[in-house]
Amino acid sequence: MIPPGESPREGYDWLGIGTNNVAEITAILRAIQGIPKNVVAVIHTDSKYAIGVLSLGWKAKANKELIAKTRQVLEGRRVRFVYVPGHAGIPLNERADELAREAIRAQKTVLLA
């Protein structure tokens, strides 16, 4: 997360065994939870699925509870999702992948610092 005019705040979350979709949606949920409700947010993600189920009305076929919780946290907020291609050398997306690998390596959670 990069608050306007501030340095990036980073963290990662060890989720155990799960899918990429769970990891992507959980990351979005954690970011939203760290943003005050009155702030306009732009979330960049390489997950078209997350964008679809959270902002385009796609029907969730799995992980329905996580998606419902994330949708609930999104309610009343001004959030815009931007798709970025994964593994394309986009620095902040590459950093997000590094943090995800660190969560797997360390098997622990370090929330936004």
C-alpha positions in Angstrom: 0.0 0.0 0.0 1.3 3.5 -0.8 -0.6 6.3 1.0 -0.5 9.6 -1.0 2.8 11.4 -0.2 4.1 8.6 1.9 6.5 5.7 1.6 5.1 2.2 0.7 3.8 0.1 3.5 4.4 -3.6 3.0 3.4 -6.8 4.6 2.5 -10.4 3.8 0.1 -13.0 5.0 0.9 -16.7 5.4 -2.3 -18.5 4.4 -1.1 -22.0 4.5 -2.2 -24.2 1.6 -4.5 -22.3 -0.8 -5.1 -21.1 -4.3 -3.8 -18.0 -6.1 -7.4 -16.7 -6.1 -7.6 -17.0 -2.3 -4.2 -15.2 -2.0 -5.2 -12.4 -4.4 -8.5 -11.7 -2.8 -7.1 -11.9 0.7 -4.4 -9.4 -0.3 -7.1 -7.0 -1.6 -9.1 -7.5 1.6 -6.1 -6.7 3.8 -5.3 -3.6 1.8 -8.9 -2.3 1.9 -9.0 -2.9 5.7 -5.9 -0.7 6.0 -7.4 2.2 4.1 -9.7 4.7 5.8 -13.3 4.5 4.5 -13.2 8.1 3.2 -10.1 7.6 1.0 -10.4 7.0 -2.7 -8.3 3.9 -3.4 -6.8 2.4 -6.6 -5.8 -1.2 -6.3 -3.5 -2.7 -8.9 -3.8 -6.4 -9.4 -2.7 -9.1 -11.9 -5.9 -11.1 -11.1 -8.7 -10.6 -13.6 -10.7 -13.0 -11.5 -10.4 -10.8 -8.4 -11.4 -7.7 -10.4 -14.4 -9.6 -11.9 -15.8 -11.0 -8.7 -15.2 -7.9 -6.7 -16.2 -5.1 -9.1 -17.8 -6.5 -12.3 -20.5 -8.6 -10.9 -19.0 -12.0 -11.8 -20.6 -14.9 -9.8 -18.3 -16.5 -7.3 -17.9 -20.2 -7.9 -15.5 -20.9 -5.0 -14.3 -19.1 -1.9 -17.8 -17.6 -1.6 -17.3 -16.6 2.1 -14.0 -14.7 1.4 -15.5 -13.0 -1.6 -18.6 -12.0 0.3 -16.5 -10.6 3.2 -14.4 -8.6 0.8 -17.4 -7.3 -1.1 -18.9 -6.2 2.3 -15.7 -4.4 3.2 -15.8 -2.7 -0.2 -19.4 -1.4 0.3 -19.6 2.4 0.5 -15.9 2.8 -0.4 -14.6 4.4 -3.5 -12.2 1.8 -4.9 -11.0 1.4 -8.5 -9.3 -1.7 -9.7 -6.6 -1.6 -12.3 -5.4 -4.7 -14.1 -1.6 -5.1 -14.5 -0.1 -8.1 -16.3 1.7 -10.5 -14.0 5.4 -11.3 -14.4 5.8 -8.4 -16.8 8.5 -6.4 -14.9 6.1 -4.0 -13.3 8.1 -3.0 -10.2 5.3 -3.0 -7.6 3.7 -6.1 -8.9 7.1 -7.9 -8.9 7.5 -6.7 -5.3 4.1 -8.1 -4.4 5.2 -11.5 -5.8 8.4 -11.3 -3.7 6.4 -10.6 -0.6 4.1 -13.6 -1.4 7.2 -15.8 -1.8 8.5 -14.6 1.5 5.3 -15.5 3.3 5.6 -19.0 1.9 9.3 -19.2 2.9 8.8 -17.8 6.4 5.4 -19.4 7.0 4.3 -16.4 9.0 2.3 -13.2 8.7 3.8 -9.7 8.8 0.9 -7.2 8.2 1.4 -3.7 6.8 4.4 -2.1 8.3 
